[in-house]
Amino acid sequence: MQFPQGTTIAVTDGSKLHVYRNIGDDIHLKLALLPPALLHIEGKGGGRRHQFSAADPDRSRLEEDAFSASVASWLNSQVLAGHIHKLYVVAPPRVLGELRRHYHPKLL
């Protein structure tokens, strides 16, 4: 896959986020790791007062969802501020689904 120069690539697994920018050209990919994003994680452990059952998500899943929501919020802010023009997101399917729930329409 070719990434145009200046493309931002966000890689997340639901617990970590690494953001890269292609500083090469369209043919010769050269990724530069960008400084860590300042994420504001909210809603962690929303079910703390309740016991977990097979029907309820476990604590790690709630934390993953909260992290994914904060990643989407950060990406939204970067795109809307004009810091990111072309964006590719690499993540497992469940994390991608959670991210999409929080994307601003400009990210779609």
N, C-alpha and C positions, 0 to 999 in steps of 0.2 A: 504494500500500500504506500502511496506517495502522499506526503503531507506538504502543502505549500509552505514557503518560508513564512515564519511568524505564527504558524499554527501552534495552539496551546493544546497539550495532551494532559488530561487529568486521569491519574490512575489511583483507584481506591478499592479496598476490599471490605469496607464497612467499619474498619478500625484504624486505618492509616490512609493518608492522602499524600501523594507525590505529584507535583505539577512540573511539567517540562515545556520548553518552547523549542521549536525547530529553528535553529539559527543557521542551518545549512540552506541549500536551495531545494527546489522541487524534486530534484533527482537524487542529490546526496544528502541524506538525512543526518543531521547533527543535533542531538538533543542536549539542551542545557537545563540542569535542574534549577528550578526557581526557589526562592526562599519559602520556608513553610508558611502555609496560609494560617491566618489567625481565625480560628473557628470558635464560635460561641455555641456550645452544645447545651441544648435545653431539652427538657422533657425526659431526662434520663430516668429509667426505672419507674415509669408511670404506674406500675402495678405493685409498688412496694407494700402497700397496706393489705394486699390480697394474696392469698396463697395461690401458687401456680398449679395448674392442672394441665392435662393433655390438650385441652381446648385453648388455653392461654399461652401466649408467647413467653418464653423464658427470659430471664433478666438479660442474658447476652444478646438476644434478638432485639429486645427493647433498646439496649445501648447501641447496637448496630443501626437500628432505625433512626435513633436520635442523631448519631454521627452522620448518617447519610443525609438527613434533613439539613444539618448544619453545613455539609459540603455543598448541597444544592443552593442554600442561601448565599454562601460565599461566591459560588459560580455566578449566581444571579447578579450579585452586586458588582462583580468584575466585568461582566458583559454589559450591564446597564451603564457603568461608568466609562465604558469604551476601552478598558484595559485588555480585554480579550475580544478578538474579531472572528477568529475561526477556532472552534473547540471540538475536540474529540474526547470522549469519556470511555475509559476502559475499566470495567468492573464485572463481577459475577452477575448473572441474570437477576437474582433477587435484589441485589443492591441497586442495579440499574432501574428496576421497577420502583423502588423506594425513591430514588433520585427523581425520576420522572414525575412522581406525585407532587414534587415541590418546585419543579422548574417554572420559571417565568415564561410566558408565551414567546419571548424573544429567543429563548434557548431551544425551542422546539423547531 
